[in-house]
Amino acid sequence: MNFLEEVILKEGQALSDQVLKVDSFLNHQIDPQVMQKVGQEFARLYRSEGITKVLTIESSGIAPSVMAGLELGVPVVFARKRKSLTQNGDLLTAKVYSFTKEEENEISVSKKWLKAGEKVLVIDDFLAHGEAALGLANLVEEAGAEVAGFGIVIEKSFQSGREKLLKKGYRVESLARVASLSNGSITFTRNGQEAWSL
């Protein structure tokens, strides 16, 4: 069992067979020590890829992305879900549907911060249906940059996100892969094999 799986078993809560609550260390309150380890692991996995930028989406992806950016020595950019008064019209945009919030958002990044030729590591807190990940990949490709891969803190392996990303040829590295949240029990998987739960 890895460090993140231990934290999830200790502090996470299966609210339903679809929803994992991790607001004690990731989605509401942030545990800097856990996020530091997450960032170090993403950096280890992608250090040889020549990453020039880390991209995420506000807000829960920011903490792990900043830690990974710090380890890799590269800037971090986050896509906004709502336009700010400081953003001018020179934006890269993509539409993203949130199954958790049951709403569609237009995410955006200034073209100033995402340039052609960059190698981008995309990081997000969860991978479920893959909508946010694909939206972020669209922003990268619209900029003329390259998606080096995805760093996912927690993957819900029982949903279709990984399959969608792999089908498009993307590299996907998830630090914890949840096989099931049935009956209030959190079960993890490695290499398609279910293992250890609580």
Backbone torsions as a table, in degrees:
resi	resn	phi	psi	omega
1	MET	NA	133.3	179.4
2	ASN	-88.5	171.3	-174.3
3	PHE	-57.9	-39.1	-176.4
4	LEU	-71.5	-39.2	176.3
5	GLU	-60.4	-39.3	177.7
6	GLU	-62.5	-43.2	179.2
7	VAL	-63.9	-43.0	-179.6
8	ILE	-63.2	-43.5	179.1
9	LEU	-64.9	-34.8	-178.5
10	LYS	-77.2	-41.8	-170.1
11	GLU	-115.8	-16.1	-179.1
12	GLY	-79.1	162.7	-179.9
13	GLN	-142.6	126.7	175.6
14	ALA	-81.6	104.4	-178.7
15	LEU	-78.0	-26.6	176.0
16	SER	-158.8	-174.8	178.7
17	ASP	-76.6	0.3	178.3
18	GLN	-118.9	-21.6	-169.2
19	VAL	-117.2	123.6	175.9
20	LEU	-110.0	122.0	-179.9
21	LYS	-94.3	121.5	179.6
22	VAL	-133.8	41.3	-174.0
23	ASP	-79.6	-2.3	178.2
24	SER	-82.6	-17.5	-178.1
25	PHE	-137.8	-8.7	-173.9
26	LEU	-135.9	-49.3	-169.6
27	ASN	-95.4	-7.8	178.8
28	HIS	-143.8	-65.3	168.3
29	GLN	-90.9	142.0	-179.9
30	ILE	-111.6	129.7	173.9
31	ASP	-93.9	105.0	-175.6
32	PRO	-59.6	-33.7	-178.9
33	GLN	-69.5	-40.5	176.7
34	VAL	-64.8	-44.6	-179.2
35	MET	-65.7	-33.4	176.8
36	GLN	-63.0	-44.1	177.9
37	LYS	-64.4	-39.0	177.4
38	VAL	-60.8	-47.4	179.3
39	GLY	-61.6	-40.8	178.6
40	GLN	-63.2	-38.8	-179.3
41	GLU	-69.6	-42.1	176.4
42	PHE	-61.5	-41.3	178.9
43	ALA	-63.0	-41.4	178.3
44	ARG	-61.2	-43.1	-177.0
45	LEU	-68.2	-32.0	-172.4
46	TYR	-116.0	6.9	-174.9
47	ARG	-57.6	-34.1	-176.0
48	SER	-85.8	2.7	-174.3
49	GLU	-90.3	-1.9	179.6
50	GLY	68.9	36.6	-178.7
51	ILE	-61.0	133.3	176.4
52	THR	-111.4	-14.5	-179.5
53	LYS	-157.4	148.7	172.1
54	VAL	-109.5	135.0	178.7
55	LEU	-123.2	137.7	175.8
56	THR	-142.8	-172.0	178.6
57	ILE	-125.3	143.4	178.8
58	GLU	-68.5	148.2	0.3
59	SER	-115.4	-26.5	-172.8
60	SER	-72.4	-14.6	177.0
61	GLY	-82.5	-11.5	-172.8
62	ILE	-67.4	-46.9	-176.2
63	ALA	-60.1	-51.7	179.0
64	PRO	-64.8	-31.6	179.7
65	SER	-68.4	-42.3	178.7
66	VAL	-62.0	-41.6	179.5
67	MET	-65.9	-39.2	177.6
68	ALA	-68.2	-41.6	177.9
69	GLY	-61.2	-39.3	178.1
70	LEU	-62.5	-45.4	179.7
71	GLU	-66.1	-37.1	-178.0
72	LEU	-86.5	-14.4	-179.7
73	GLY	72.0	34.7	-179.4
74	VAL	-129.2	158.2	178.0
75	PRO	-68.8	158.2	177.3
76	VAL	-118.7	132.2	176.6
77	VAL	-119.1	137.8	173.8
78	PHE	-118.8	136.6	176.0
79	ALA	-73.8	136.8	178.6
80	ARG	-91.3	144.5	175.9
81	LYS	-90.0	-21.4	177.7
82	ARG	-129.5	139.8	-179.3
83	LYS	-68.9	140.1	177.2
84	SER	-100.1	154.8	176.9
85	LEU	-62.7	-23.5	-177.9
86	THR	-83.1	-10.9	-179.9
87	GLN	-86.8	126.2	176.1
88	ASN	-87.7	-172.2	-174.5
89	GLY	-75.9	-3.5	-175.3
90	ASP	-87.2	71.7	-171.5
91	LEU	-121.8	149.1	166.4
92	LEU	-93.2	132.7	-177.2
93	THR	-133.9	154.2	174.7
94	ALA	-152.2	150.6	177.9
95	LYS	-94.8	136.5	-177.7
96	VAL	-135.0	129.2	177.2
97	TYR	-98.0	129.6	177.0
98	SER	-100.0	116.2	177.7
99	PHE	-72.3	-31.5	179.8
100	THR	-66.7	-43.9	-177.9
101	LYS	-95.9	-6.5	180.0
102	GLU	53.2	50.2	178.1
103	GLU	-151.4	155.4	176.0
104	GLU	-100.9	134.8	176.8
105	ASN	-120.7	149.4	168.8
106	GLU	-98.2	115.6	178.8
107	ILE	-93.4	151.4	-177.1
108	SER	-146.9	151.1	175.5
109	VAL	-138.0	138.6	175.3
110	SER	-65.9	136.9	177.4
111	LYS	-61.0	-19.4	178.9
112	LYS	-63.4	-29.9	-172.0
113	TRP	-104.1	-2.3	178.3
114	LEU	-136.2	110.2	-170.4
115	LYS	-114.6	155.7	175.3
116	ALA	-58.6	140.8	176.9
117	GLY	89.8	-10.0	179.5
118	GLU	-74.2	153.2	173.4
119	LYS	-107.2	115.8	-168.2
120	VAL	-111.9	128.0	170.4
121	LEU	-94.7	119.8	179.6
122	VAL	-95.8	124.5	-178.9
123	ILE	-120.5	138.9	173.9
124	ASP	-144.4	158.6	-177.4
125	ASP	-70.8	-44.5	-178.8
126	PHE	-128.0	148.7	166.4
127	LEU	-121.5	117.2	178.9
128	ALA	-121.9	-87.8	179.3
129	HIS	-88.8	-10.5	174.7
130	GLY	87.8	5.3	-176.4
131	GLU	-65.1	-47.2	180.0
132	ALA	-64.1	-43.0	-179.5
133	ALA	-60.9	-45.2	-179.9
134	LEU	-67.0	-36.0	176.4
135	GLY	-63.1	-42.5	177.8
136	LEU	-65.8	-40.6	177.5
137	ALA	-61.8	-38.4	178.0
138	ASN	-61.5	-40.1	178.4
139	LEU	-62.5	-44.2	-179.7
140	VAL	-60.4	-48.1	-176.3
141	GLU	-70.9	-33.6	175.6
142	GLU	-62.3	-31.9	178.9
143	ALA	-77.7	-11.4	-175.5
144	GLY	83.3	16.5	178.1
145	ALA	-97.3	177.0	-176.6
146	GLU	-116.9	133.8	172.6
147	VAL	-80.1	111.8	178.4
148	ALA	-75.3	-27.2	180.0
149	GLY	160.3	178.3	179.9
150	PHE	-115.1	137.1	171.7
151	GLY	-113.3	113.4	-176.2
152	ILE	-112.0	128.1	178.8
153	VAL	-69.1	-55.0	-178.9
154	ILE	-131.1	123.6	177.4
155	GLU	-106.0	134.2	170.6
156	LYS	-92.3	95.0	-173.1
157	SER	-68.3	-14.4	179.6
158	PHE	-84.7	-0.5	174.8
159	GLN	-112.0	174.4	-162.6
160	SER	-91.2	3.1	-173.3
161	GLY	-58.9	-50.2	-178.8
162	ARG	-58.1	-46.3	-178.1
163	GLU	-59.1	-41.9	179.6
164	LYS	-63.5	-42.4	-178.5
165	LEU	-69.7	-43.5	179.2
166	LEU	-64.0	-36.7	179.3
167	LYS	-61.6	-30.5	178.8
168	LYS	-87.8	1.9	175.2
169	GLY	88.6	12.4	-179.0
170	TYR	-84.1	148.6	171.2
171	ARG	-82.1	133.9	-179.6
172	VAL	-127.1	121.6	176.7
173	GLU	-120.4	111.5	179.5
174	SER	-109.6	132.6	-176.5
175	LEU	-79.7	-28.9	174.0
176	ALA	-138.9	127.7	-179.5
177	ARG	-114.6	112.3	-178.0
178	VAL	-87.8	121.3	-180.0
179	ALA	-83.9	-33.6	-175.6
180	SER	-160.1	148.6	173.1
181	LEU	-122.5	20.6	-175.2
182	SER	-67.6	144.1	176.0
183	ASN	55.6	32.0	177.7
184	GLY	73.6	9.3	-177.9
185	SER	-106.5	134.9	178.8
186	ILE	-98.2	117.8	-179.7
187	THR	-118.4	133.9	-179.6
188	PHE	-101.4	164.0	177.0
189	THR	-135.7	149.3	169.4
190	ARG	-137.1	131.6	178.5
191	ASN	52.2	38.7	176.7
192	GLY	77.9	0.8	-179.9
193	GLN	-104.2	125.1	177.3
194	GLU	-70.3	144.2	179.4
195	ALA	-155.6	167.4	174.6
196	TRP	21.7	125.8	177.1
197	SER	-146.3	174.0	179.5
198	LEU	-143.8	NA	NA
